[in-house]
Amino acid sequence: MDEKKPASTIRILGIDPGSRITGYGVIDVVGVKPCYVASGCIRTAEGALEQRLAQIYAGLSEVVGLHCPDQVAIERVFMAKNPDSALKLGQARGAALVCMANHGLSLAEYAARQIKQSVTGQGGADKEQVQHMVTAILQLSATPQADAADALAIALTHAYNAHAYNSSDSPASPVRGRRRSTGRWRL
């Protein structure tokens, strides 16, 4: 059941996929202001990979059912040093993609470097810097867990890139009017 949101609000779900922990973050963009809705982690139990993928799918399906996002953004797969880790990450991401497709939601993809640049101003920022900026931008009373903070950063990046608005090419686009030239939100 979706909690009430104003008609002019765009709700964005950010997903940080992982085979052990998948982070999710939900924000509303009200006019030009990003507002925190929810975040958390889907932690998979030990067991066969296919069972963990089913848990990711079911967890994300529950998040979609609860928050009814208008748009979804996910981190793009990067080439890890460990091929086995990259393969598992790709499979977790695939579970998320199928879940969103089955709910009729399209996805925007962002590279990790682009997400860090959008939120912190530095493409090489570490997890602590991302957590700090997400906490500040969304005016949270506590710092979210790293994977949830990453997912919120993905949702914020989507909002910054004006994909959340049909008129993103318009000079009066709410996102363009709110961003600094660095792509970061004003605090």
ZASEMI-667317 format. One record per atom (N, C-alpha, C): residue in three letters; x negated, z, y negated. Coordinates in steps of 0.05 Angstrom, whole numbers, padded with zeros to 5 digits, always signed. Each point is the difference from the previous one (the first is absolute). Last residue first. Layout:
<nodes>
AlaXZY;...
</nodes>
This chain:
<nodes>
Leu-00463-00002-00456;Leu+00008+00028+00008;Leu+00010+00015-00024;Arg-00004-00110+00032;Arg-00007+00020-00021;Arg+00010+00027+00009;Trp-00026-00077+00071;Trp+00022+00012-00015;Trp-00011+00018-00022;Arg-00057-00084+00037;Arg+00007+00027+00007;Arg+00023+00009-00017;Gly-00048-00085-00005;Gly+00019+00000+00021;Gly+00009+00028+00008;Thr-00060-00031-00073;Thr-00013+00006+00025;Thr+00018-00001+00024;Ser+00029-00012-00091;Ser-00014-00024+00009;Ser-00014+00006+00026;Arg+00084+00058-00014;Arg-00023-00005-00017;Arg-00013-00025+00010;Arg+00106+00019+00015;Arg-00027+00001+00010;Arg-00020-00002-00023;Arg+00096-00007-00010;Arg-00008+00028+00006;Arg-00030+00001+00007;Gly+00051-00081-00018;Gly+00001+00016-00024;Gly-00011+00028+00004;Arg+00009-00060+00073;Arg-00021-00010-00018;Arg-00001+00017-00026;Val+00068+00018+00062;Val-00026+00008+00011;Val-00022-00009-00019;Pro+00091-00024-00020;Pro-00006+00029-00003;Pro-00027+00008+00010;Ser+00022-00097-00042;Ser+00001+00013+00026;Ser-00007+00029-00002;Ala+00004-00073-00068;Ala+00013+00026-00003;Ala+00003+00014+00027;Pro-00038-00088-00009;Pro-00017+00018-00015;Pro+00012+00028-00003;Ser+00019-00065+00085;Ser+00010+00006-00026;Ser-00018+00018-00015;Asp-00007-00026+00092;Asp-00014-00017-00018;Asp+00008+00004-00029;Ser+00041+00047+00074;Ser-00028+00009-00003;Ser-00016-00018-00020;Ser+00099+00015+00033;Ser-00009-00014-00024;Ser-00029+00008-00006;Asn+00047+00039+00073;Asn+00006-00029+00003;Asn-00012-00016-00023;Tyr-00041+00094+00038;Tyr+00019-00011-00020;Tyr+00003-00029+00004;Ala-00060+00055+00050;Ala+00025+00015+00002;Ala+00021-00011-00019;His-00091-00030+00005;His+00016-00011+00022;His+00027+00013+00002;Ala-00077+00020-00061;Ala+00025-00012-00010;Ala+00016-00014+00022;Asn-00084+00056+00001;Asn-00003-00029+00002;Asn+00025-00015-00006;Tyr-00003+00096+00003;Tyr-00019-00010-00021;Tyr-00001-00030-00001;Ala+00049+00043+00070;Ala+00014+00002-00026;Ala-00017-00011-00022;His-00040+00006+00084;His+00022-00020+00000;His+00015+00000-00026;Thr-00064+00066+00013;Thr-00013-00026-00004;Thr+00021-00022-00001;Leu+00029+00087+00022;Leu-00006-00003-00029;Leu-00013-00027-00006;Ala+00016+00021+00090;Ala+00026-00005-00014;Ala-00005-00003-00030;Ile-00075+00023+00052;Ile+00009-00028+00007;Ile+00026-00006-00015;Ala-00032+00088-00006;Ala-00016-00018-00016;Ala+00007-00030+00005;Leu+00040+00066+00053;Leu+00011+00001-00028;Leu-00015-00018-00018;Ala-00034+00010+00086;Ala+00026-00015+00001;Ala+00013+00000-00027;Asp-00078+00051+00010;Asp-00006-00028+00002;Asp+00025-00017+00000;Ala+00011+00092+00004;Ala-00010-00008-00027;Ala-00007-00029+00000;Ala+00022+00037+00083;Ala+00024-00002-00017;Ala-00007-00008-00028;Asp-00070+00017+00059;Asp+00014-00024+00008;Asp+00025-00004-00015;Ala-00052+00079-00019;Ala-00014-00024-00006;Ala+00015-00026+00008;Gln+00055+00088-00026;Gln-00020-00005+00021;Gln-00011-00028-00005;Pro+00038+00045-00087;Pro+00010-00009+00026;Pro-00023-00004+00020;Thr+00007+00071-00085;Thr-00014-00025+00009;Thr+00011-00008+00027;Ala+00059+00056-00074;Ala-00021+00004+00021;Ala-00011-00028+00008;Ser+00065+00006-00068;Ser-00009+00028-00002;Ser-00022+00006+00020;Leu+00022-00098-00049;Leu+00007+00016+00024;Leu-00011+00029-00004;Gln+00005-00090-00055;Gln+00005+00027-00009;Gln+00009+00019+00022;Leu-00029-00096+00000;Leu+00027+00008+00008;Leu+00007+00029-00007;Ile-00086-00035-00022;Ile+00018-00021-00008;Ile+00029+00009+00005;Ala-00071+00057+00030;Ala+00003-00001-00029;Ala+00021-00020-00009;Thr-00022+00005+00092;Thr+00012+00026-00008;Thr+00005+00000-00030;Val-00046-00073+00035;Val+00028-00001+00009;Val+00014+00025-00009;Met-00092-00003-00015;Met+00014-00017-00018;Met+00030-00003+00007;His-00058+00052+00057;His+00002+00012-00027;His+00017-00018-00019;Gln-00019-00033+00087;Gln+00018+00023+00001;Gln+00004+00012-00028;Val-00065-00067+00008;Val+00027-00011+00003;Val+00021+00022+00000;Gln-00090+00026+00001;Gln+00007-00011-00026;Gln+00028-00012+00000;Glu-00035+00032+00081;Glu+00006+00022-00018;Glu+00008-00010-00028;Lys-00030-00062+00067;Lys+00027+00011+00005;Lys+00008+00022-00019;Asp-00073-00068-00037;Asp+00003+00013+00025;Asp+00029+00012+00002;Ala-00036-00092-00055;Ala+00007+00028-00002;Ala+00003+00012+00028;Gly-00025-00092-00035;Gly-00014+00014+00020;Gly+00006+00030+00000;Gly+00038-00063-00062;Gly+00005-00011+00026;Gly-00014+00014+00023;Gln+00035+00036-00099;Gln-00024-00006+00015;Gln+00006-00009+00028;Gly+00066+00029-00063;Gly-00017-00016-00017;Gly-00026-00007+00012;Thr+00080+00049+00037;Thr-00022+00016-00011;Thr-00017-00015-00021;Val+00079-00039+00044;Val+00007+00028-00004;Val-00022+00015-00014;Ser-00009-00094+00022;Ser+00025+00003-00015;Ser+00005+00029-00007;Gln-00075-00022+00055;Gln-00004-00010-00027;Gln+00025+00006-00017;Lys+00005+00017+00092;Lys-00017+00020-00013;Lys-00004-00008-00029;Ile+00046-00061+00052;Ile+00016+00024-00002;Ile-00016+00021-00016;Gln-00044-00079+00024;Gln+00020-00005-00021;Gln+00017+00025-00006;Arg-00060+00001+00073;Arg-00015+00000-00026;Arg+00019-00004-00023;Ala+00035-00007+00088;Ala-00008+00028-00007;Ala-00014+00001-00027;Ala+00068-00080+00015;Ala-00025+00008+00011;Ala-00007+00028-00009;Tyr+00102-00040+00012;Tyr-00022+00005-00019;Tyr-00025+00009+00014;Glu+00108-00049+00014;Glu-00025+00010+00011;Glu-00021+00003-00022;Ala+00115-00004+00016;Ala-00022-00009-00016;Ala-00025+00013+00011;Leu+00100-00022+00049;Leu-00022+00017-00008;Leu-00019-00014-00019;Ser+00113+00001+00033;Ser-00025-00015-00001;Ser-00022+00019-00010;Leu+00096+00021+00055;Leu-00017+00005-00023;Leu-00025-00017+00001;Gly+00075+00015+00066;Gly+00005-00020-00020;Gly-00016+00003-00025;His-00002+00050+00086;His+00017+00011-00021;His+00006-00019-00022;Asn-00059-00024+00070;Asn+00026+00007+00013;Asn+00019+00013-00018;Ala-00087-00019-00032;Ala+00014-00025+00005;Ala+00027+00005+00013;Met-00057+00074-00011;Met+00010-00009-00026;Met+00016-00026+00003;Cys-00044+00033+00077;Cys+00021+00019-00009;Cys+00013-00010-00026;Val-00074-00047+00032;Val+00023-00006+00016;Val+00023+00019-00009;Leu-00083+00016-00040;Leu+00011-00026-00008;Leu+00025-00007+00014;Ala-00048+00078+00026;Ala+00013+00003-00026;Ala+00013-00026-00010;Ala-00051-00002+00079;Ala+00024+00015+00005;Ala+00016+00004-00026;Gly-00084-00041-00007;Gly+00020-00018+00012;Gly+00026+00015+00006;Arg-00074+00049-00029;Arg+00011-00015-00023;Arg+00022-00019+00011;Ala-00049+00046+00063;Ala+00018+00019-00014;Ala+00013-00014-00024;Gln-00063-00050+00047;Gln+00023+00004+00016;Gln+00020+00020-00013;Gly-00084-00016-00041;Gly+00017-00024-00001;Gly+00025+00003+00016;Leu-00064+00068+00006;Leu+00012+00000-00027;Leu+00019-00024-00003;Lys-00051+00004+00078;Lys+00022+00021+00001;Lys+00014+00001-00027;Leu-00075-00057+00006;Leu+00022-00010+00016;Leu+00023+00019+00001;Ala-00079+00026-00044;Ala+00014-00021-00015;Ala+00024-00011+00016;Ser-00057+00062+00043;Ser+00016+00013-00021;Ser+00016-00021-00017;Asp-00060-00033+00064;Asp+00022+00014+00014;Asp+00018+00014-00021;Pro-00081-00042-00030;Pro+00021-00019+00007;Pro+00024+00013+00013;Asn-00069+00043-00072;Asn+00006+00003+00029;Asn+00023-00019+00007;Lys-00028+00002-00088;Lys-00026-00002+00014;Lys+00005+00001+00030;Ala+00079-00038-00061;Ala-00014+00025+00003;Ala-00027-00005+00015;Met+00069-00061-00063;Met-00017-00001+00024;Met-00017+00025+00002;Phe+00101-00005-00043;Phe-00028-00006-00007;Phe-00016-00001+00026;Val+00111-00009-00031;Val-00020+00007+00019;Val-00028-00008-00010;Arg+00081+00027-00067;Arg-00009-00023+00015;Arg-00023+00009+00020;Glu+00082+00063-00040;Glu-00028-00007-00003;Glu-00007-00023+00019;Ile+00100+00011-00042;Ile-00017+00010+00021;Ile-00029-00008-00005;Ala+00110+00008-00044;Ala-00027-00009-00003;Ala-00017+00013+00021;Val+00111-00022-00029;Val-00019+00013+00017;Val-00028-00012-00005;Gln+00109+00012-00047;Gln-00024-00016+00005;Gln-00020+00017+00016;Asp+00086+00033-00018;Asp+00006-00027-00009;Asp-00024-00019+00007;Pro+00029+00095+00054;Pro-00016-00013-00021;Pro+00009-00028-00006;Cys+00039+00088+00050;Cys+00010-00027-00007;Cys-00017-00013-00022;His-00004+00091+00049;His-00006-00006-00028;His+00009-00027-00010;Leu+00015+00036+00092;Leu+00004+00022-00018;Leu-00002-00008-00029;Gly-00017-00063+00070;Gly+00028+00009+00001;Gly+00006+00022-00020;Val-00090-00028+00010;Val+00016-00022-00012;Val+00030+00008-00001;Val-00058+00058+00046;Val-00006+00001-00029;Val+00017-00021-00015;Glu+00004-00001+00094;Glu+00013+00024-00011;Glu-00004+00002-00030;Ser-00047-00066+00046;Ser+00029-00007+00000;Ser+00016+00023-00012;Leu-00091+00013+00015;Leu+00005-00016-00024;Leu+00029-00008-00002;Gly-00026+00048+00077;Gly-00003+00016-00025;Gly+00005-00015-00025;Ala+00001-00046+00083;Ala+00023+00018-00002;Ala-00002+00017-00025;Tyr-00073-00057+00020;Tyr+00024-00015-00006;Tyr+00024+00018-00004;Ile-00079+00041+00028;Ile-00003-00010-00027;Ile+00025-00016-00009;Gln-00005+00028+00089;Gln+00005+00023-00017;Gln-00003-00008-00030;Ala-00020-00064+00066;Ala+00029+00005+00000;Ala+00006+00023-00018;Leu-00090-00018+00014;Leu+00012-00021-00016;Leu+00030+00003-00002;Arg-00047+00057+00058;Arg-00005+00007-00028;Arg+00011-00020-00019;Gln+00006-00018+00092;Gln+00018+00022-00007;Gln-00005+00009-00029;Glu-00056-00067+00036;Glu+00028-00010-00004;Glu+00020+00022-00007;Leu-00091+00023+00020;Leu+00003-00013-00026;Leu+00028-00010-00004;Ala-00016+00084+00065;Ala-00006-00029+00000;Ala+00006-00012-00027;Gly-00019+00103-00005;Gly+00013-00017+00020;Gly-00008-00029-00003;Glu+00013+00095-00066;Glu-00020-00012+00019;Glu+00015-00017+00020;Ala+00051+00010-00090;Ala-00009+00018+00021;Ala-00021-00015+00016;Thr+00022-00019-00107;Thr+00007-00007+00028;Thr-00012+00019+00020;Arg+00034+00004-00107;Arg-00022+00007+00018;Arg+00009-00006+00029;Ile+00028-00024-00106;Ile+00010-00003+00027;Ile-00024+00004+00018;Cys+00017+00035-00105;Cys-00016-00013+00020;Cys+00015-00001+00027;Gly+00026+00005-00114;Gly-00006+00016+00024;Gly-00017-00017+00019;Ser+00068+00005-00098;Ser-00024-00010+00013;Ser-00004+00017+00025;Ala+00075-00024-00090;Ala-00007+00013+00025;Ala-00026-00012+00009;Val+00036-00012-00091;Val+00024+00005+00016;Val-00008+00016+00025;Tyr-00043-00023-00106;Tyr-00004+00008+00028;Tyr+00027+00005+00013;Cys-00019-00067-00085;Cys+00009+00027+00007;Cys-00002+00005+00030;Pro-00032-00070-00089;Pro+00000+00004+00028;Pro+00007+00030+00006;Lys+00027-00065-00088;Lys-00012+00025+00010;Lys+00001+00002+00031;Val+00039-00066-00063;Val-00029-00005+00002;Val-00014+00024+00013;Gly+00099-00015+00018;Gly-00009-00013-00024;Gly-00029-00007+00003;Val+00014+00051+00073;Val+00023+00003-00017;Val-00008-00011-00028;Val-00034+00000+00107;Val-00009-00009-00027;Val+00026-00002-00016;Asp-00028+00058+00092;Asp+00020-00014-00015;Asp-00014-00009-00026;Ile-00043+00025+00102;Ile+00002+00004-00029;Ile+00024-00015-00010;Val-00051+00035+00098;Val+00023-00012-00012;Val+00000+00008-00030;Gly-00070-00005+00093;Gly+00005+00011-00027;Gly+00023-00015-00012;Tyr-00061+00020+00100;Tyr+00021-00014-00015;Tyr+00004+00014-00027;Gly-00077-00009+00090;Gly+00010+00012-00024;Gly+00022-00016-00012;Thr-00043+00015+00102;Thr+00010-00021-00019;Thr+00012+00015-00023;Ile-00071+00023+00086;Ile+00015+00010-00022;Ile+00008-00024-00018;Arg-00040-00019+00083;Arg+00004+00029+00004;Arg+00018+00012-00022;Ser-00023-00092-00001;Ser+00010+00004+00027;Ser+00005+00029+00007;Gly+00012-00047-00099;Gly-00021+00010+00017;Gly+00011+00006+00027;Pro+00028-00041-00109;Pro+00002+00000+00029;Pro-00025+00012+00014;Asp+00056+00008-00094;Asp-00029+00000+00007;Asp-00001+00003+00030;Ile+00080-00029-00077;Ile-00007+00007+00027;Ile-00031-00003+00003;Gly+00088+00010-00079;Gly-00028-00008+00006;Gly-00007+00010+00028;Leu+00095-00023-00058;Leu-00012+00014+00022;Leu-00028-00011+00003;Ile+00076+00001-00085;Ile-00022-00013+00014;Ile-00011+00019+00021;Arg+00090-00020-00071;Arg-00012+00019+00018;Arg-00020-00015+00017;Ile+00050-00010-00101;Ile-00011-00015+00023;Ile-00014+00020+00017;Thr+00084+00008-00078;Thr-00024+00009+00013;Thr-00008-00018+00023;Ser+00079+00000-00061;Ser-00023-00015-00010;Ser-00026+00008+00014;Ala+00084+00044+00021;Ala+00003-00029+00006;Ala-00025-00016-00009;Pro-00009+00105+00028;Pro+00013-00016-00022;Pro-00001-00030+00007;Lys+00004+00071+00080;Lys-00020-00009-00019;Lys+00014-00017-00022;Lys+00020+00074+00091;Lys+00009-00016-00022;Lys-00023-00007-00018;Glu-00015+00014+00105;Glu+00006+00017-00022;Glu+00007-00018-00024;Asp+00015-00029+00104;Asp-00016-00003-00024;Asp+00008+00020-00022;Met+00004+00002+00112;Met+00017+00000-00024;Met-00018+00000-00025;
</nodes>
